[in-house]
Amino acid sequence: MSEKVFKGVEIVGTSDQSFSHAIEVAVARARQTLRELSWFVVEEMRGGLQAGRLEYQVTLRVFFRLEAQDAADSGGTLV
């Protein structure tokens, strides 16, 4: 079967180092929870000031491949 279906979820990563590091933080955390991560899209970049220091914030949409229907059925029924 060559058809694939993906789902995207929005997450926000923060860092006191850089926007790039905020992306790495967010993706690393998503990998702990989500399987089959495939790509991400940077939706928004913004900064904050926390106690006089810069905080980099990045909103990402991460996409993961949904499991095949037969694999989902073997694990039980989702309600």
Protein Blocks (a to p, Z undefined) as FASTA:
>chain_A
ZZdcddddddddddfkbmmlmmmmmmmmmmmmpghifbdcdfbdcdddeehiacdddddd
dddddddfklmmmnopcZZ
